[in-house]
Amino acid sequence: MTEGFFVYILASRRNGTLYVGVTNDLSRRIADHRARLVPGFTRKYRVDKLVHVDAFSSILEARSYERALSRWKRSWKLGVIEKEQSDLAGSFGGLDGVRRTGALVRRRVNP
């Protein structure tokens, strides 16, 4: 997960505050959020748990998707998160697998 562009959702806790962002370096960006280096919303509301990631080959696609995802109803975002978390739990035999492996990544590339 080192190349491309990533749209991600962070949460403060289960059913807590959500944040949607975009980056080209996912691990650095998540580390910045967790260390509270990013001023503003995520630091104020302690939003630092990665719950969803989508990968894109183009920054234009990633930013377009980020804007669309940001406008989604909260219930739609929670539905996507819950579905992916339950898919991972089934694949890895329980919630411990979800915590170790992180969020499910769907790769979106241009044809």
C-alpha positions in Angstrom: 0.0 0.0 0.0 2.8 2.4 -0.8 1.9 3.7 -4.2 -1.2 5.5 -5.4 -3.7 7.6 -3.6 -5.9 6.6 -0.7 -9.3 7.8 0.5 -9.7 6.8 4.1 -12.2 7.0 7.0 -11.1 7.4 10.6 -13.3 7.0 13.6 -13.0 8.1 17.2 -14.6 4.8 18.4 -17.4 2.5 17.4 -20.3 4.6 16.2 -18.3 7.7 17.1 -17.1 10.7 15.2 -16.1 10.1 11.5 -13.5 11.8 9.4 -12.9 11.3 5.6 -9.5 12.2 4.1 -7.2 11.6 1.1 -3.4 11.1 0.9 -0.7 9.6 -1.2 1.2 8.2 1.9 -1.4 6.3 4.0 1.0 5.0 6.8 2.5 8.5 7.3 -0.9 10.2 7.4 -2.4 7.7 9.9 0.7 8.1 12.1 0.3 11.9 12.0 -3.3 11.6 13.1 -2.5 9.1 15.9 0.3 11.4 17.1 -2.1 14.3 17.1 0.2 16.2 14.7 -2.7 17.2 12.4 -4.3 20.4 13.8 -8.0 20.8 13.6 -10.9 18.4 13.6 -9.1 15.0 14.1 -7.0 16.3 17.0 -10.0 18.1 18.6 -12.3 15.0 18.5 -9.5 12.4 18.8 -10.4 10.7 15.6 -7.5 8.3 14.9 -8.8 4.7 14.2 -8.6 3.6 10.6 -11.8 1.9 9.6 -12.0 2.1 5.8 -9.6 2.6 2.9 -10.0 2.8 -0.9 -7.0 3.0 -3.2 -6.9 4.9 -6.5 -4.3 5.3 -9.3 -5.3 8.9 -9.9 -5.4 11.9 -7.5 -8.4 13.2 -9.4 -10.4 10.0 -8.9 -9.3 9.9 -5.2 -10.4 13.5 -4.5 -13.6 13.1 -6.4 -14.4 10.0 -4.3 -13.4 11.8 -1.1 -15.8 14.6 -1.8 -18.6 12.2 -2.6 -17.9 10.1 0.5 -17.8 13.2 2.7 -21.3 14.1 1.5 -22.8 10.6 2.2 -25.2 10.2 5.0 -23.6 9.0 8.2 -25.7 5.8 8.1 -24.3 5.0 4.6 -20.7 5.4 5.8 -21.4 3.3 8.9 -22.9 0.6 6.6 -19.8 0.4 4.5 -17.6 0.3 7.6 -19.7 -2.4 9.3 -19.9 -4.6 6.1 -16.1 -4.5 5.6 -15.4 -5.2 9.3 -17.8 -8.2 9.3 -16.2 -9.4 6.0 -12.8 -9.3 7.6 -14.1 -10.9 10.8 -15.4 -13.8 8.8 -12.2 -14.1 6.8 -9.9 -14.1 9.8 -12.1 -15.9 12.3 -13.0 -13.1 14.7 -12.4 -9.5 15.7 -8.8 -10.1 16.7 -8.0 -10.6 13.0 -9.7 -7.3 12.2 -7.5 -5.4 14.7 -4.3 -7.0 13.5 -4.9 -6.6 9.8 -6.5 -3.1 9.7 -9.1 -2.0 7.2 -10.0 -3.7 4.0 -8.5 -2.1 0.9 -10.3 -2.0 -2.3 -8.1 -1.1 -5.3 -9.6 1.2 -7.9 -7.5 1.6 -11.0 -8.0 3.0 -14.5 -8.6 0.4 -17.2 
